[in-house]
Amino acid sequence: MPTKVFEKIPEEKRQRIKNAVLDLLKEKPMDKITFKNVADRSGVTRASLYAYFENSVDLFEFVFADIHALGDRKVEELFKDGADLADVLIALIRFIPVQTEKYGYADIARNMALGIRIIPADSYNSFSSATKKIKAYIQAHYDEEKRPYADILFILFRHALNAIHSNMAEKEAFIAEFELQAKALKPLLR
């Protein structure tokens, strides 16, 4: 997360930094974005950026905190409504791309999906909050015999989501494939 110094800067400056990162993500993968790129695009000095963020993970954490929080709330809502793991992941695989497009993040998501090979999504606290909730659900609801199937389903979900973000034009095919996989594993989770 951003440093305490960052908390004191004006909202306008925060927005310039965020917009600069979002613009850069439309052009290149996240692992290719440097503090120098952000400084050049935002008009905020590189020294200031280093004072605001310890590293690029903190920077991206700030930029995507709002959309990650939305996903986190959706995970909570689905589990609270009593859905099982397969149903939750099927709902999420449909929800997340819609939100990505709604916020105008399709190009950004593609470039992030490409960059995730370098910086794993679990590195981001806001993203890993939802991930931790799903993993906690798996731990709490599945015994040693069924847990490997739940883990496989979660891995398939993450791969499908990454594939969708890599190629939004094919999202319906990736969603349909994941739904088939989830439905095939669902009986093994009962």
Phi, psi and omega in degrees: 000159179301158181284173178295329178300320181299323182300339184265354183277155181296152180302323181299320180289320176301316182294323177298318179295312180300313181297322179298314179296316179298318177297316180296323179292341175286340185257329186207162179297153185299329181287352179260358181269127181248166175299328178297316177302314182294319179298314180299319184282326186266340185081008176262135184294154177298321179300320178296317180300319178293332176285331183273328185226133180290329182198180182292331177299316177299320179298310180292328176302313178298313185298322186253011182302321183292314181287327175294322178297324178297315177296321179298315178296323179295318178300312179302313181300314182295315179293323180296327180282001175087011179293148176276175186302313181300315180294322178298313183291325175295316178298318180293323182293338175271324185288312188298312179297326177298316179294322178301314179289320180303318180278358181074030185258017185301309179295322180296315180298321178299313181290330174291318180301321177293321182283342182296337176299331181269315182241099184303143181303329181295348179289340184267120183302317183293324177286319184288346175298312177294318179300316180297322178295320179292316179296321178295320177299315179300314180299319185281333189250353183233134178281179184300331180287321185265340183302320179300325178291321177295318178297318178298317179299318180293321177296316178299320177301312183295321177294319179296318179296319178296319179297318178300311182292333177288331184210081183299334180297335181256015187302320182297323178293318179294320179296313180299319179296317179295319179300320176298316179297316181296318180293327178290325180277339185306315179297332180285348182263356181277000000 
